[in-house]
Amino acid sequence: MSDVTKNRSTSICSKGADRVERWLVISNEATNSGAPRMLLEVLRGVQAVRGPGWSCEILLRRGGVLSEEFASFGPVHQLSQPWADGLAFRAKVLRALIDRPWMQPRRLAGWVSQWQREGFDLVYNNTGTNGFVVPALRRLGCPILTHVHELGYSLRRFNTAISLRQTLDNTDHFLAVSSPVAQDLGECGVPDERITVASNFLSAMPPETDSRVRAVLRAKLGIAPEALVVTGCGHIDWLKGTDLFVETAARLSGMTAKNILYNWIGGETDAYFAWKVRRLVRRRGLEDKVCFIGPVRNPGAWFAASDVVAVTSRVESFSLVALEAAAAGRPVVGFSGARGLVSLLGDESSMLVPDYNPAALASVVHELLRDSARAQALGQRLRGKVATEFLAGPRIAALLSVVDKIQRNRTI
C-alpha cells in the first residue's frame, strides 16, 4: 500500500476521534461574483455544522476582493501573482508577461508535494473550469468533488477540450447548481449516478421591507422616492446581457411617460464591450435614465429598493441575483433561453420571455409597473419559495451527505 493510500485509510478510520477533517477547497477566482460568493456560503455552512472538527485550505487560481474573506477560513494559496489580479481582463498580454501563467503548474506541484505529507480528506473544486489543477490533485489520494456553476456553453468557452476532459475524468462526483447544468454534464458523458443537483442558497432571509423601510433605503442610495426602478446586476458583459438590459430600457421608455430609472450594478470585465454598451445608451438617448452603479459588496439593498429586477443574461446556470432579489420580495423577470432561471421562476413562466426579445421583456416589466398589487404578490410568492426551498440548513445537510458518501466510497 502506498503512503498516500495509507494516509487516506487512516484519515477515514479516525474520523469521529480527535482528528480534524481537512478539505482542500479550489476556486477559480475570488471576485465578487456568483460562484465565489456561493462558495463562501458553503464554507460558512460546513464550518457551522462540522465545528472545530473541520478545517480547510484554499487554492485560488486568481485573487480578488473576496480573498480576505476566504482567508478567514484557512490558509490561502494563489496560483497567479497577486499584483496581476487587476489586469485579468483589461490587459491580457501584459498580464501574461507579469503573471507568467506557464509557471503555475510548477507552483502547484510544489504545494501538492507538501499537501501529500499533510493529508486531506476531500478536494472541493468549485468550478468546472480548473483544467490542469484537478488531475494534479489526484496525487493527494482523496476524493475530488466538483461543484459545477457553468452550463455547457461556459464549460466549452472557458476550457480547452483537454482541460474539460481532465476535470470530467478526474472528478469522483459532481454537484450541479441546477438541473440544466446536470443535463449538460450528462451530454458531456458524465453518468447520472455521478451527478447531484445542489442549487444556490442563502444563509438567511433578509428582513421584509415595507414602504417605510424602502423609502429609507432609497434615501440612502440616492434614489428619488417617486421613481420607478428597474435593476439589473452582473459584470458588464455579453453573457450577462447588459446590452439587452439597455435595449429593454429603450423599449420600456417608449411605452410610458412615467419616470423610470434603470440601475445596472456591477463592474467591467470587458472594457471594449462596456464602451459599446455606454455608446448604446447614448444612441438610445437614455443618459438620464440608465445608471451604471459599479461593483457593490451588498447588492441586496439595491434589490430591495427596486420595483422590478431584470436578469437579462444570455446564459445563466442558476442566478444568485435572482435568488437574492426574490428573497427581498421583488418580482424577477428574465429570458427563458438563459435556462437556469427556471429553477426559481419555473412556477412563474409568464415572467420568462423567449428569444432574448427586449421588446417582449419590456412589456412584461411594463405590466408589473402598471399593476403594483400584482407585482407585490409575485414578489411575495418568490420570497416564500426562497424561504421554503433555498436556505442553507437543508442545502448544507444534503451537500454533506454527498461528501460523506464519496469519502466512504469514492463514488455514489
BADRENMAR-143897 format. One record per residue: residue in three letters; x, y, z of N, C-alpha, C, O, CB in turn. Coordinates in steps of 0.05 Angstrom, whole numbers, plus 5000, padded with zeros to 4 digits. Glycine has a CB too. Layout:
<sites>
ALAXYZXYZXYZXYZXYZ ...
</sites>
This chain:
<sites>
MET501749765000500050005000501850255000503650265016498150005025 SER501250454983502850694981502350865006500450825020502150854956 ASP504251055011503951235034501451395032500151445052506451415036 VAL500751495007498451655004495951495011494151595025498251754975 THR495851235002493551065008493351015038491251005049493650804992 LYS495750975051495750925080494551175094492951145112498550875090 ASN495551415086494551655099491551685095490151765113495951905088 ARG490651615071487751635064486151445082484051525093487251585035 SER487151195085485650995100485551085130483551055143486950725098 THR487851185140487951265167485951495172484651505193490751355175 SER485851695153484151925157481251845158479751955174484552125134 ILE480351645142477551555143477051405169474951455181476951375119 CYS478851225177478351065200478351235226476951165245480450855203 SER479851455226480051615251477951835252477951985271482751725253 LYS476151855233474052055234472351995258471551765263472352065208 GLY471652195273469952155296471752145321470652165343468351905294 ALA474352115318476152125341477052415344475352595342478651945338 ASP479552465351480552735355481552865329482253105329482652745376 ARG481652715308482852815283481053025270478552995271483352595264 VAL482253235258480753445244480453365215482353285202482253715247 GLU477953385205477353325177478453565161477853795167474353285172 ARG480053515140481353725125480453715096480453505083484353695127 TRP479553955086478853985058480754165044481754365056475854095055 LEU481354105019482754295002480554414983479354264967485154164985 VAL480154674985477954804970479154964948481055124952476254984989 ILE478154924923479255064900477155254888474955174883480254864879 SER478055504883476355694869477855814846480255864848475355914889 ASN476455854824477755964801478756254806480756334796475955964777 GLU477256394823477856674829476456754855474856604866477056864806 ALA477156994864475857104889474557364883474457544900478057134911 THR473357384859471857634852469157634866468257424875471557644821 ASN467957864866465257894878463157804858461557974849464758184888 SER463157554851461257444832460057194843460657104865462757384804 GLY458157074827456456864838457856624850457356564873454656774817 ALA459656494835460856244845462556284869462356134889462456114823 PRO464456484870465956534894464256604918464856524941468056744889 ARG462256774914460456844936458956604947458556574971458457064928 MET458156424928456756184937458556004952457755874972455556044913 LEU461055994944463055824958463455914987463655755005465755824943 LEU463456174991463656285018461356195035461656125058463856585018 GLU458956185023456556095038456855795045456155705066453956135021 VAL457955645026458355355031460355325054459855165073459455215006 LEU462555475054464555455075463355525102463955405122466955625069 ARG461755745103460455815128458655595138458555535162458856075124 GLY457055485120455255275128456655025138455854915158453455205105 VAL458754945124460154705132461554745158461554575176462254625110 GLN462754985162464055045187462155035210462754945232465455325185 ALA459655145205457655145227456854865235456354805258455255305218 VAL456654685215455754405221458054235232457654095251454554285195 ARG460354245219462554075227463954175252465054015268464554055204 GLY463854435257465054555281468154535281469354535259464054415305 PRO469354515305472254515306473554265295475954245292473154545335 GLY471954065288473053815277473453835247473953635233471253585282 TRP473254085236473654125207475454355202475354555216470854165193 SER477054345181478754565173479154555143478654345131481454575188 CYS480154765131480654765103482954945096483755125111478154855088 GLU484154895073485955075059484755145032483254975021488854945056 ILE485355375022484055474998486155524977488255644982482455725003 LEU485655424953487355464930485755644910483655554900488255194916 LEU486855884904485656064884487356064859489756094861485256344896 ARG486056044836487656084812488256384808490356464799486155974787 ARG486256554815486656844815485356954840483556834852485356974789 GLY486357184849485257314873482857494866481657464845487357464887 GLY482357684884480157864881479357984907480657944928477757734867 VAL477158134907476358284931475458104953475258194976474158474923 LEU474757854947473857664968476157504980475657324997471757484957 SER478657554972480857394982481057405012481657195025483457504970 GLU480657635025480857645054478657485068479157365089480657935063 GLU476357475056474157315067474857015066474356865084471557365053 PHE476056935044476956655042479056595063479156385074478056595013 ALA480856795068483056755087481956715115483456615132484956985086 SER479556795121478356765148477756465153477356395177475856925151 PHE477756295133477156015137479655845138479655625149475455915114 GLY481955945128484355785129486455905110485956115097483855495121 PRO488755785109490955885092490055905063488755715053493455715094 VAL490856115049490156155021492656145004494656275010488656425017 HIS492555974983494755954964493756054937491555974929495855664962 GLN495256224924494356344899496356284877498756344879493956644902 LEU495256164855497056084833498056324818500356324810495555894815 SER496356524813497256754798498656944818498356924842494856894785 GLN500157134806501457334823499457534832497957644815503757474807 PRO499157594858497157774868497058044854494958154850497457814897 TRP499458154847499458424835498358424806497958634795502358534835 ALA497858184795496758174768493758154768492558144746497957944753 ASP492458134791489558094792488058304776486158234762488658084821 GLY488758554780487258764767487558774737486058914724488059024778 LEU489358624726489858614697488458384684488758344660492858604691 ALA486858234699485757984688484258014662484557844644483957864708 PHE482758224659481158254635482058504618481558504594478258274642 ARG483258694630483858944617486358924599486559064579484159164637 ALA488258764607490858754593491958474593493758414608492858954605 LYS490758294577491458014579494357964571495657794583489657854561 VAL495358104551498058064543499958154565501858004572498758214517 LEU499558384576501258484598501058304622503058244636500458774606 ARG498658204628498258014650500057764646501357674664495357934653 ALA499957664621501557424616504557464621505957294631501057334587 LEU505457704613508357774618508957794647511057704656509058024603 ILE507157914662507657954691507057694707508657614724505858174702 ASP504857564700503857344717505257084710505456904727500957314713 ARG506157054685507456804676505856554683506656394699510256784688 PRO503456534671501656314677502856044671502055834683499056344663 TRP504856034653506155774647507755674671508555434671507955804623 MET508155844691509555754715507655624736508455504755510955984728 GLN504955654731503055564751503155264757503055194780500355644743 PRO503455094736503654804743506054744761505854564778503954644717 ARG508354894757510654844774510054924803510754794822513054994764 ARG508655164806507955254833506055044846506454974870506555524833 LEU504154954831502254764841503654504850502954394871500054704821 ALA505454404834506854154840508354174867508353984882508854084818 GLY509554404873510854444898508954424922509554304942512254714899 TRP506654554919504654534940503554254944503054164966502354734935 VAL503154114921501953844923503853664938502953494954501453734894 SER506453694933508353524948508153574978508253384994511253594939 GLN507753824986507453885015504753765025504653655046507554185019 TRP502653805009499953715017499853405019498353305036497853814998 GLN501453265003501452975005502452885033501452695044503252854984 ARG504353035044505352965070503353035092503152895112507953115076 GLU501753255088499853335108497253175107496153125128499253635105 GLY496353105084493952945081491353105081491053295097493752745103 PHE489553045062486953175060484852955058485352735048486753375036 ASP482453015067480152835065478452875040477052695031478452855089 LEU478553125028476953185005478153424990479153605002474053255014 VAL477953404964478453644947475753734938474253594925480353574922 TYR475053984945472454104937473054314916474054534922471054234962 ASN472554244891473154414868470654564860468754444852474254244845 ASN470754834862468354994860467755094831466355294828468455234878 THR468854954811468355044784469054814765470654644771470055294777 GLY467754814741468454624721470554724702470954604681466054544705 THR472054934709473955064691476755074702478355254696473055344684 ASN477454874719480054884732482254724718484454704728479854794760 GLY481554614694483654504677485754324690485054114702484954714663 PHE488254414688490454254696490554214726491954034736493054384687 VAL489054374742489254354771488154084781489353964799487754584784 VAL485954004771484553764782486153514779486553374800481853734768 PRO487253434756488853194755491253204773492152994783489653134727 ALA492453434776494853454793494153384822495953284836495953744792 LEU491753434830490953384858490153084863489653014885488653554866 ARG490052924842489652644845491752514863491252314877489652494818 ARG494152634863496352534879495852544909497152404924498952684873 LEU493852694917493152714945491752474955491552424979491452964950 GLY490652304937489452054945486752074958485751884970491251914963 CYS485452314957482752344969480752394947481452464925482852574990 PRO478152364953476052414933476052704923476752884939473352344944 ILE475352744898475053014887472153064880470952914865476853044861 LEU470953264892468253344888468253614873469353804882466653364915 THR466953624849466953864833464153984833462253854824467953814804 HIS463954224842461354374843461254544817462754744816461054544869 VAL459554474798459554604772457554824772455154774776459054394750 HIS458455074767456655304765456355394736455155604731457855534782 GLU457255234717457355314689455555134673455554894676460155314678 LEU454055254655452655104634454655014613456955094613450355264621 GLY453654834595455454724575456854944558459154914551453954544557 TYR455455154552456655374536459155484550461255514537454555604532 SER458955534576461155644591463355434595465755504595460255754617 LEU462555184599464554974602466354954577468754914579463254704608 ARG465054994554466654984529468155234524470355234514464754924506 ARG466955464531468155724525470655774542472655884533466155954529 PHE470555694568472655754587474455514592476055524611471555854613 ASN474355314576476055074577477055014549475755074529474654834589 THR479454904547480054754522478754484525477954394546483254734518 ALA478554344503477454074503479053894522477853724536477353944475 ILE481653924523483353764540482853834569482653654586486353804533 SER482654094576482254174603479554074614479353974636482354484605 LEU477454094597474853994606474953694611473853594631472654054585 ARG476253544593476453264597478053194622477352994635477753134572 GLN480053344629481653304653479853324678480053164696483953494655 THR478053524678476253564701474253334702473753224723474853834699 LEU473053264679471053054678472152784686470852634701469853034650 ASP474552724678475752454683476852424711477152204721477952394663 ASN477452654724478852634750477052714773477952754796481252804750 THR474452754768472552814789471052564797470052424780470653044780 ASP470852514823469352284833466352334832464752154825470152214861 HIS465452574838462652634838462252934832463953104838461252564865 PHE460053004819459453274811456953374826454953234828459053294781 LEU457153624835454853774844454153964822455754134814455353914872 ALA451653954812450754134791448954344804447154284819449253984769 VAL449454604797448054814811445154834802443554974814449455074805 SER444354694780441654694771441254444753443154314745440854954756 SER438654384748438054164730439254194702440254004690435054114729 PRO439054444690440354474664443354424664444454314645439854754654 VAL444754484686447554424688447954124689449754014676448854554713 ALA446253984704446453694706445953574678447353384670444353584726 GLN444053684663443553584636445953624618446653434603441153734624 ASP447253844620449653894603451953724611453553634594450454194605 LEU452253664637454353474645453853194634455653064625454553464676 GLY451253124633450552864621451252854592452152654582447552814625 GLU450853084578451553094550454553084545455453024523450353344537 CYS456053154566458953134565459952844571462352794571460353334584 GLY458052664577458852394582458852304611459652084617461452334571 VAL458152484630458152414658455552254664453352354659458252674676 PRO455752014676453351864682451751984704452852124721454151574690 ASP449151934703447352054723448052004752447752174769444451964718 GLU449151764757449751684784452151844796452651834820450351394786 ARG453551994779455752154789455052454790456752624794458152124770 ILE452452514788451452794789449352824810447452664811450452884761 THR449553024826447453104845446953404841448753564841448353054875 VAL444353474839443653754836443853884864442553794883440753794824 ALA445354094866445754244891445654544885447654664877448454174905 SER443254654887442854934878444055134897444855074920439854984875 ASN444155384888444955604905443055634928440755544926445255864888 PHE443955774948442255814972443156064986445256174980442355574991 LEU441556155005442256375023442556285051441256095060440056605021 SER444256415066444756335094442256405111441656265131447156475105 ALA440856625104438456705119436856895102437857005082439256845146 MET434356925109432557105095433157395104433457445128429657035099 PRO433257585085433457865093430857965106428757845101434258045069 PRO431058175122428558275134426558365113427358465091429158515153 GLU424058325118422058415099421958715099422158845120419258295106 THR421658835075421659125073418859225066417659155046423659215051 ASP417859405083415359535077415959805064418259865058413659585103 SER413859965058414260215043416060405059417560555047411560345038 ARG415860405085417560585101420460515099422160685095416560595130 VAL421060255102423860155100424960215072427260295070423959855107 ARG423360165052424260215024424860515020426760575006422260115004 ALA423260685032423760975029426461045042427861215031421461135043 VAL427060925065429660975078431960875061433961015058429660845106 LEU431560635050433660515033434160705009436460755002432860235023 ARG431960794996432260964973433761224980435361314964429561024960 ALA433161335002434461575011437461535014439061695006433261685037 LYS438161305026441061245030442461195003444761265000441360995047 LEU441061084984442261014958441961244938442961224915440960764947 GLY440761464946440461684928438361654906438661764884443061754915 ILE436361484911434261434892431761604899430861604922433461134891 ALA430761744879428361914884426061744894425561534882427662074859 PRO424561834914422361674925420161614905418861404907421161804949 GLU419761794886417461754867418261594843416561514827416462024859 ALA420861534839421761394815420961104815420860984836424761424812 LEU420461004792420160714788422960604781424360724764418060634766 VAL423760394793426560294790426660014779425459834791428060314817 VAL428059974757428659714746431659664749433259834741427659694716 THR432359444761435159394767436159144753434758934752435559364798 GLY438559164742440058934732442658904746443559094758440458954701 CYS443858674746446258634761448058424748447158224737445658544790 GLY450658474750452658284739454958444726454758684723451458094718 HIS457058304719459158444704458058564678456158444667461558244698 ILE459058784670458258894644459558724622461858754615459159204640 ASP457958534613459058314597456858214578454458224584460158094615 TRP457758104555455857994536454157774548451757764543457257894511 LEU455457594564453957374576451757474594449557354596455857194591 LYS452357684609450357794628448257964614446358054627451757954650 GLY448558014588446558154573446158444581443858544581444058014576 THR448258584587447958864594446859024571445259214575450658984603 ASP447558954546446459084523443459034520441959204512447958994498 LEU442558794527439758724527438158884548435858954544439258424531 PHE439458934571438259104591437759384581435659504585440059104617 VAL439759494567439459764556437259764534435659954534442159854543 GLU437259564517435159554496432359524509430459644499435659324477 THR432159374531429659354545428759624556426459694555429759144567 ALA430759764567430160034578429160214556427360374560432660154591 ALA430360194532429560364510426660304501425060494497431460324485 ARG425960044500423259974492421260064513419160164507423059674488 LEU421960024539420160084560419760384562417460484568421159974587 SER421860544558421560834559419760934538418461154541424360964556 GLY419460794515417660874494414760794500412960874485418560754468 MET414360634521411560544527410160714547407760704550411660264537 THR411760874562410561034584412061294588414361314582410460864610 ALA410561494598411861744604412761754634413761964643409961974598 LYS412361534648413061534676416061554680417661474662411961284690 ASN416861654703419761684710420861404718420361324741420161894732 ILE422261274700423361014706426461044706427661144687422460794686 LEU427660944727430560944730431560654726430460464738431461054757 TYR433660624710434760354704437560344715439460474705434760294673 ASN437960194737440560164750441859904743440559684745440260194781 TRP444359914735445859674730448159664751449759844752447059664701 ILE448259444766450259404787452359214777451658994768448859304814 GLY454859284779456959104771459259244756458859454744455858884753 GLY461559134758463959254745464359144717462758994707466359194762 GLU466559234705467259154678469058914677470958894693468559394663 THR468558724659470458514654471558534625473558404619469158244658 ASP470258684609470958714581470759014574468559114569469258534561 ALA472959154574472859444570471659524544470159724542475759564572 TYR472259374522471159444496468059404496466659574486472459274474 PHE467159184507464259134508462859354525460759454518463658854519 ALA464159424548462959634565462759904550460860044553464659674591 TRP464859964534464760204517462460194498461060394494467460244502 LYS462059964485459859934466457059964480455260084469459959664452 VAL456859864504454359884519453760184526451460274523454459714545 ARG455860324534455460614541454760774516453260964516457960724555 ARG456060694493455360824468452460764461451060944450457160724445 LEU451460524466448660454461446760624478444660704468448260154466 VAL447560674503445960844520445661124507443461244507447160874548 ARG447861234497447761494485446061494459444461674455450661594478 ARG446361284443444861264418441861244424440261344408445761024402 ARG441061124446438261094452437261334468434861334476437860834468 GLY438961524474438061764488437261704517435461824527435861894474 LEU438761524530438061434557440061524578440061414600437761134558 GLU441561734572443661814590442561894618443961854638445262044579 ASP440162004618439062094644437261874657436061924677437362344640 LYS437161634644435461424655437061174663436461044683433461344634 VAL439161104648440760874654443260954670444761134662441560724628 CYS443560834693445760904710447460654716446360444725444761024737 PHE450060664712451860444718453060504746454660674750454160424697 ILE452060344765452760384793455660304800456960414817450860244812 GLY456660104785459259984791458959754810456759684818461160204803 PRO461159634818461059404837460259494865461159704874463759254837 VAL458659334878457959384906458259124921457958904910455059494909 ARG458959144947459358904963456658764970456558524972460858974988 ASN454558924974452058814982449858924964448659134969451458885012 PRO449258774942447158864924444358834935442458944923447358714898 GLY443958694957441358644968439758904973437358904969441558494993 ALA441059114983439659364988438659484962436459594962441559565002 TRP440159464940439259564915436859414904434959524893441559554894 PHE436859144909434558994900432059064916429859104905435158684903 ALA432359094942430159164960428959434953426559484956430959164989 ALA430659614943429659884936428459904908427560114900431960084938 SER428459674893427559674866424559604864423459504883429159474849 ASP423459654841420759564835420759294820419059124825419259774819 VAL422659254802422959014787425958964784427559144780421559024759 VAL426758704785429558624779429558464754428158264752430858464803 ALA431058554734431158424708433858274705435958394705430858634685 VAL433758014702436057854697436257804667434857624656435957574713 THR437957954653437957954624440257774613440957804590438358234614 SER441157584628443357414619442557254595440257164592444157224642 ARG444557214578444157024555444656734564443356554553446057104532 VAL446356704583446956434594447056464624448456634635449756324583 GLU445456304638445356324667444856044679442855924674443056524676 SER446755954695446555684706444455674729443055474732449255584717 PHE444255884745442255904766441356184771438956244769443355774791 SER443156364776442756654782442456704811440256694822440456754767 LEU444656774824444656864852443257134854442057194874447456884863 VAL443457294832442057554832439057514835437757644851442657704805 ALA437957324819435057264821434357164848432257244859434257064800 LEU436057004860435456894886435357114907433557114924437556674894 GLU437357294907437457504927435157704923434057804942440157644926 ALA434457764898432257944892429657824901427957964913432158014862 ALA429257564896426757424905426557424935424457464946426757144894 ALA428857384949428857384978428057654989426857675010431557304989 ALA428657864974427858134982424958194975423958414981429658344968 GLY423558004963420758044956420258204931418158314928419358174979 ARG422358214913422058364889421258174866422257954865424658514882 PRO419558264848418958094824421458084806422858274803416558214808 VAL421857844795424257794778423257714750421457544748426057574791 VAL424557824730423857754702426557684688428657764696422357984687 GLY426257534665428657464650427957324625425657314616430557304667 PHE430057194613429757054588429856754593431656654606431957134568 SER427956614582427856324585430256184573431155974582425356204574 GLY431356304551433656194538436156174555437956024549434356344513 ALA436256334576438556314595438556054610440655974620438456544615 ARG436255914612435855644622435855624652433955504663437955474611 GLY437755734666437955684695435755824711435355744734440555764704 LEU434556034701432456174716430056014722428556074740431656424701 VAL429655794707427255634711427355504739425255424750427055414690 SER429755464751429955354778428355514798427255404817432855334786 LEU428355774795426955954813424256044802422356064818428656194820 LEU424156094776421756214765420056014749418356094734422556434746 GLY420555754753419055554738416055564742414555504724420055284746 ASP415155654766412355674771411255944762408755994763411755644801 GLU412956124752412156384743413056424714414456604707413356614761 SER412156244697413156234670412556484654414056544635411955994655 SER410556634661409956884647412057094651412257294636407256994655 MET413757054671415957244676418457174660420357334660416657244706 LEU418456954645420656874628419956914599418056794589421456584634 VAL421457074585420957154558422756994539425156974545421357454553 PRO421756874518423456724499424956904480424257134477421756524484 ASP426956784468428356904444429857164450430457314432426256964424 TYR430557214475432157444482431057704469432457854457435057404473 ASN428357734472426957954459426558184478424858174496424157854449 PRO428158404475427858634494425058754494424058844515429858844488 ALA423758764471421058884469419158724486417458834500420158904440 ALA419258454484417458284499418058304529416258304546417757994490 LEU420658324536421358354565420358624575419358634598424358324569 ALA420558834559419659094567416659084572415659214591420259304545 SER415158934556412258914560411558784587409758864601410958754537 VAL413058574594412658444620413258634643411658644662414458194622 VAL415458774641416158974662414059194663413259274685418959094657 HIS413159284640411159494639408659414654407459574669410459564610 GLU407659164650405259074663405659064694403859124709404458794653 LEU408058984702408658974731408659254743407759294765411258824736 LEU409859444729409959714739407159844739406560014756411859884722 ARG405459764721402759874720400959754742399159884752401459814693 ASP401459504750399859364769401459294794402559074796398559104756 SER401759484812403459444835402459224853404159084866403559704851 ALA399859174854398858954871399758684860400558504875395758964872 ARG399658654833400658404821403658374825404558154832400058404791 ALA405158594822408058574827408658504855410458334860409358844820 GLN407258614874407758554902407058264908408458124923406058734920 ALA404858164897404057884901406157694890406857494902401357824888 LEU407157754866409257594854411757594872412957384877409957694826 GLY412557824881414957844898414657684924416557554933415458134905 GLN412257684935411757534960411757234954412757074971409157614972 ARG410757144931410856864925413756774922414556554931409256804899 LEU415356934908418156864905419656864931421256684936419557064885 ARG419057054948420257054975419556804991421256685004419457314991 GLY417056724989416256485002417656234992418356055007413256445000 LYS418156224965419456004954422355984963423355774969419456014923 VAL423756214965426456224975426456115004428255955011427656504974 ALA424556205020424556135049424155835052425155715072422356285063 THR422655705035422055425038423955235023424155005031419255375029 GLU425255335002426855154986429855224983431355054975425655154959 PHE430655474990433355554983434855685006436255885003433255754960 LEU434555565030436055665053438155455060438055225053434255715077 ALA440155545075442655395079442255125093443454925085444555555095 GLY440555115114440354875130440154625115441954455116438054905149 PRO437954575101437654325086439554305063440354075056434854305075 ARG440354525051442254505028445054415037446354245024442554775014 ILE445954515060448554425071448354135080450253985075449454605094 ALA446154055092445853775101445953585077447253375078443153745115 ALA444653665055444753495031447553485019448453275010442753605010 LEU448953715018451653715008453453545025455053385013452754005008 LEU453253555051455053395068454353105066456052935071454853495097 SER451853045060451152765056452652645032453552415032448152735051 VAL452852805010454352724987457352694994458652494987454052924964 VAL458352885009461152875017461752615033463752475028461953125034 ASP460052555053460452325070460452065053462051885059458352315092 LYS458652055033458551815017460951775000462051554997456051815000 ILE461951994987464251954970466851914986468751794976464552194951 GLN466852015011469151965028469251675035471451555039469152145053 ARG466951545038466851265045467451085020468750875022464151185056 ASN466551184997466351004974467751094949468050934931463550974968 ARG468651344948469851464924467851514902468451654883472151294914 THR465451394903463451434883460751354895460651184913463951274857 ILE458551494886455951434897454551224880452351144886454251694899 
</sites>
